[in-house]
Amino acid sequence: MGISGSPPNGADEPPGPGSDAVASGAARTLTVGGVVVALLGAGWFILSHFVMGTTSPDAVGEAFGVMLGLLVAASIAGAVVSGRGNHG
């Protein structure tokens, strides 16, 4: 125990909302999510352009649309899971 009665360096306390552990977890989640969305968009481009024979500009537009849809779905899922916006 420290002089003030609290554990030294917060050793026994769980990480708070502003801690480095929470920030690194959020950064990891964003990084993994971004990579997954980019890979799925690239996969959609490959499928559309090379397999279905869509022109490059159309395939790029489709891939961006898929990535935007995935980001919107992830945003909605994150809002529901976190409980933010629950004002009742």
C-alpha positions as CSV (number, residue, x, y, z in Angstrom):
1,M,0.0,0.0,0.0
2,G,1.1,3.5,-0.7
3,I,1.3,6.3,1.8
4,S,-2.2,7.6,1.0
5,G,-3.7,4.1,1.5
6,S,-4.0,3.3,-2.2
7,P,-2.1,0.6,-3.9
8,P,1.3,1.8,-5.4
9,N,0.9,2.8,-9.1
10,G,-2.7,1.5,-9.1
11,A,-1.5,-2.1,-9.2
12,D,-4.8,-3.6,-7.9
13,E,-7.1,-1.3,-9.8
14,P,-8.8,-2.3,-13.1
15,P,-8.0,-0.1,-16.0
16,G,-10.2,3.0,-16.2
17,P,-11.8,4.6,-19.2
18,G,-8.8,6.8,-19.9
19,S,-6.1,4.2,-19.3
20,D,-3.5,3.0,-21.8
21,A,-4.9,-0.6,-21.7
22,V,-8.3,0.6,-22.9
23,A,-6.7,2.8,-25.6
24,S,-4.5,0.1,-26.9
25,G,-7.5,-2.3,-27.0
26,A,-9.6,0.3,-29.0
27,A,-6.7,0.9,-31.4
28,R,-6.3,-2.8,-31.9
29,T,-10.0,-3.2,-32.6
30,L,-9.9,-0.4,-35.1
31,T,-6.9,-1.7,-36.8
32,V,-8.2,-5.2,-37.2
33,G,-11.6,-3.9,-38.3
34,G,-10.0,-1.7,-40.9
35,V,-7.9,-4.5,-42.3
36,V,-10.9,-6.8,-42.5
37,V,-13.0,-4.2,-44.3
38,A,-10.1,-3.5,-46.7
39,L,-9.5,-7.2,-47.4
40,L,-13.2,-7.8,-48.1
41,G,-13.3,-4.7,-50.4
42,A,-10.3,-6.0,-52.3
43,G,-11.8,-9.4,-52.5
44,W,-15.0,-7.9,-53.9
45,F,-13.0,-6.0,-56.5
46,I,-11.2,-9.2,-57.5
47,L,-14.4,-11.2,-57.7
48,S,-16.2,-8.4,-59.7
49,H,-13.4,-7.5,-62.1
50,F,-11.6,-10.8,-62.8
51,V,-14.4,-13.4,-62.2
52,M,-17.4,-11.5,-63.5
53,G,-15.6,-9.4,-66.1
54,T,-16.9,-6.0,-64.8
55,T,-14.9,-3.0,-66.0
56,S,-12.3,-1.6,-63.6
57,P,-14.1,1.7,-62.7
58,D,-17.4,-0.2,-62.0
59,A,-15.5,-2.9,-59.9
60,V,-13.8,-0.1,-57.9
61,G,-17.2,1.6,-57.3
62,E,-18.7,-1.7,-56.2
63,A,-15.8,-2.4,-53.9
64,F,-16.1,1.1,-52.3
65,G,-19.8,0.5,-51.9
66,V,-19.2,-2.8,-50.1
67,M,-16.6,-1.2,-47.8
68,L,-19.0,1.6,-47.0
69,G,-21.8,-0.8,-46.2
70,L,-19.5,-2.9,-44.0
71,L,-18.5,0.2,-42.1
72,V,-22.1,1.3,-41.6
73,A,-23.0,-2.2,-40.4
74,A,-20.1,-2.2,-38.0
75,S,-21.0,1.2,-36.7
76,I,-24.6,0.2,-36.0
77,A,-23.5,-3.1,-34.4
78,G,-21.0,-1.1,-32.2
79,A,-23.6,1.4,-31.1
80,V,-26.0,-1.4,-30.2
81,V,-23.4,-3.4,-28.3
82,S,-22.0,-0.5,-26.4
83,G,-25.5,0.7,-25.3
84,R,-24.7,4.3,-26.4
85,G,-27.8,6.2,-27.3
86,N,-30.0,4.2,-24.9
87,H,-31.7,7.2,-23.2
88,G,-34.5,5.3,-21.7
